[in-house]
Amino acid sequence: MTETPQPSRPLRVLAAMSGGVDSAVAAARAAEAGHDVTGVHLALSANPQSFRTGARGCCTVEDSRDARRAADVIGIPFYVWDLADRFREDVVENFVAEYEAGRTPNPCLRCNEKIKFAALLDKALALGFDAVATGHYARVVTLSDGTRELHRASDMAKDQSYVLGVLDDRQLAHAMFPLGDTVTTKDEIRAEAGRRGLAVARKPDSHDICFIADGDTQGFLANRLGRAEGDIVDESGTKVGTHEGAHGFTIGQRKGLRIGTPAPDGKPRYVLDISPVTNTVTVGPADSLDVGALTAVEPRWCGTAPAGPGTYTAQLRAHGDETEVTAELTDDGILEVSFREPVRGVAPGQAVVLYAGTRVVGSATIATTSRTTRTPTAV
């Protein structure tokens, strides 16, 4: 892989500043590199007081003020842009609809695809900016022919390329990730923020789903979709418990099943299937979660779509391990993926992201899975 130096001319950069330490340091580094940087905080909640509980969530008035203070210290202009309606429609409502359909979405991918590198980027380009910078840990590599590729961060422990696998050529052409080449611990990033005089240096990281501040996904969905009692059944169809709504479960879930009847072998049971039509949740042993293949829809390529079958590694969760696969895009746009070794707990609605080495090839939304056939245990 041949790389060319990054453009030496200063760029007009719009730095998305969440109010956290990573985005503040990213904005500071972009400004220090000589770019003409403007900070922007995205107001994503119609009721911003409700989107943080301790270290959970984001998008509060407090976060906006933290971002503004960081911009003042860096010495860059700062604005707040209201994208709450777009966020609600493209991220929150999509999240609810996917769970209602029995799928498990990843709202961070949707936010990157629809908000940060679509709504925000479109507005930035219309205002004459060259790039949008964020605090994600990933790298954009410019090749000798001018094309750009998305790669994993230099520090695999902090790599966030999985949630950026939805970015296409146009979006990559205007993306900047100043933290991507950093091989440091989070403590060192915080120390850098402290040296720069940024008050967010000690601010706790937000985690979980930003619009579910208390971390109670089942409660959030129950408030939106209601409660409807249904059956929990085993693989033979025998009822083993009840629930208050199939939308509150995800494939591979173990905790919160509240099954009164123990499994015959005494081992834990996991969610194997969710049927929103019958409001039924099927549970079974861990090895029934093993998947050998899947199909995925709505592929998005970080470059040219691959032609013919190929061998890649795949990542199925934001913090999951890589696994070797063969993948092929069919004539009707379906991505067919086969695993060299079975993987466990793959849920429709999740994203499968393909890699060639450290390069992100693209991503697609899992539609169906094929479980491996279990060999009966000898008695």
Secondary structure by P-SEA (a helix, b strand, c coil): cccccccccccbbbbbccccaaaaaaaaaaaaaccbbbbbbbbcccccccccccccccccaaaaaaaaaaaaaabbbbbbbcaaaaaaaccaaaaaaaaaacbbbbaaaaaaacccccaaaaaaaaaccccccccccbbbbbccccbbbbbcccccccccccccccccaaaaaccccccccccccaaaaaaaaaaaccccccbbbbccccccccccaaaaaaaaccbbbbbbbccccccccccccccccccccccccccccccccccccccccccccccbbbbbccccccccccccccccccccccccbbbbbbbccccbbbbbbbbbbcccbbbbbbbccccccccccbbbbbbccccccbbbbbcbbbbcccccccc
